[in-house]
Structure formats: C-alpha cells, structure tokens
Amino acid sequence: MPYKNRCRQIQDLLLKEELDALLVTDGANRYYLSGFTGSSGYLLITTKRVSLLTDFRYLTQAKEEAPGCEIINQGQDWYDTLNRLLDEQQIKKLAFEQDHVSHTQYLRLAEKIDQCVITGKQNLVERLREKKDQIELDRMKQAAAIADEAFSRLLTELRPGIKELEVAALLEYHMRRLGSEGPAFDTIVASGIRSALPHGTAGDKKIEAGDLVVIDFGAIYQGYRSDMTRTVVMGQATPKQKAIYRLVLEAQLAGLEAIKAGQSCQQVDTVARDIIAAQGYGDNFGHSVGHGVGLHIHENPRLAQKNPLLLEKGMVVTVEPGIYLDNWGGVRIEDMVAVTENGCEIFTKTSKELIEL
Ligand SMILES: [Mn+2]
C-alpha cells in the first residue's frame, strides 16, 4: 500500500513547515493519499493521524478502499465534526489547500473553525504527485497501451464521410472495451482546416479526402490518464503535408532525445522549438512542448520556455510539438514518456510514420 508512505511524506512536510495539520479538499489529492475513490470527502492529516471524513453513502466503500485512514461519518454539519477532531488533537495551526477551496468555503472555514489558525498552502500534495512510483508508472503504461490498441482498431474504420464526432465515439468505445474508465479528456478530432485549431474538439464536420486529421486522446486506467496524438492524412499526402509532418516529427524526436533526469524543462522545450523555428514556423507553434500527466491530464512539470525545473526520474510528461497554419491545417505528434536516469521510456507505442488512409 503506497498510501501510508505518501501520508508520511505529508506529515514530514507538516513538521518542516511548522503546521499541525492539513485539510485536503481536492479529489485527486484525496485519492492519492488515501485510495478512496468516492466523489465526496475530506482528509485531515495531522502529524499522528489520518482521518477521512465522508458521508453515509460512502462509509462502507471508504472502509474498504482506505484501510489506512480512520473513517469518520461527517454527519449533518461537517464543520462541527472537523472542529471536534481539531479539538481532540489540540491542533493550533491548520493548513488548507488554497487552490482547491472556493471563496465561500474559505469564508465558512474562517467562521466555523474557532480554536486554531488556518493558513492557505499551495502544491503540498501536487509536488509529491510529480514523481510517480512504480504502481503509478504501471497504471499509466497500461492506460497508454489501451489508447494505442484503440487507435489501431480505429484506423481500420476511418473513411471519407465519417464525422469527427463519430471518430471520437469509436475511439472512446474501443478504449472502454479495452478497460478504460472513460476518456482522459474531451477527445480531439480536428480535420481539414480545423486541424489548425490546437484544441479542436470533435465536431459535426465530415472528414474529407485530402484532410489532415489530428487525433488527440487518452484513456484512464485505475485513475491514471494517458495522452497521445497522431495526425493522419485521409488519402495521399501532398508534398506540403509531408514536409510539415516531417518537420514536426523531427522536432518531436529531438524533444524525446533531450529528456533525461537532470535536464531542465525549458531546455527540452527549446530543443524542439528551435527545429520548428529554424524553418520559419516558430509563430505557428504557440503552445509549450509538453506537460506532466497523472491523475490529471495536465499536471506539473510543464515543458515550457519559462520553467527552469529539472526533470527527475519517475516524472511522466508528454512531448507534443505541432505546427498550425490558418486556413490550411495542422500537424501534432505526441507521446507520453517516463523520465529515467539516462533518457526516457516511451509509453506510447503507435508508429509515427505518416499514416495515409
Ligand atoms: Mn497533451
């Protein structure tokens, strides 16, 4: 069980920051620290105890999924329950996740918590989540494998005249049948001139002969997400389509090559970006090269120009340069990889040769 160890890391952080407790309100952080998959609940981590407050609907499930936590029925007013717990343990300084509390919740906390100081903190749990352990890596590899297989099934079904929305439905159907808990995010299927929209979610448009089709999607396996993009051509590629594709692929391969523990995020971005910029397409590549993935589809670390953070073994990131030309179309190629000591392990296995259907 990894949860106990993760809670212990939070408890160490509490001691270091001279805090008595952390109230976890974010769902992904709650799951990460407890294993509880229910949609509602709060974790209270003190230096000695981990309590999971949830409501009647989830009590049985919580006991099964989070044996490392003391399970507490939050009752009619969970602030009363929280106050009682804080009292019992003589908590004087309570931290809360300021990025995951609404203004209304904050005002209520400030009003109802009477015997201790409350203080907002950022990224306490998120920072731990940046580096994946073996259990997480295995799940993400499986999520990537599901997406790969779904994509190969989809390729046999793509024909001119099919709508983008149907393509998204087929992909999501295949992923579900292969064990995905749902799409990792709104599936992107952008064809023809729409492929120049970096985040063109699938629409009503029919895919026509000659279209570039950007397909960006992912699966969820045991809570963990995958992310991949392939661009295909419906029919035979034109010389320009081939040239743009080759350039994006060259940048993508260089980005992958640059990844290893100790490398800075901005350096990976630069390596890929420079290849595209050198051919005059710098302005047509307006997003960062990649991002972390995990329980969320977009997490730290971001592989971006202004991020000096050094990559560490166990981080999982995407590498996804693209070129987008208004009124013409776009190409993006994306793999998800795990950072290793000397390079990276590529979880996405689908070929990156240009696919002409
Ligand atoms: Mn991505």
Boltz pocket constraint, residues with backbone or C-beta under 6 A from the ligand:
constraints:
  - pocket:
      binder: B
      contacts: [[A, 227], [A, 228], [A, 291], [A, 297], [A, 318], [A, 320], [A, 334]]
      max_distance: 6.0
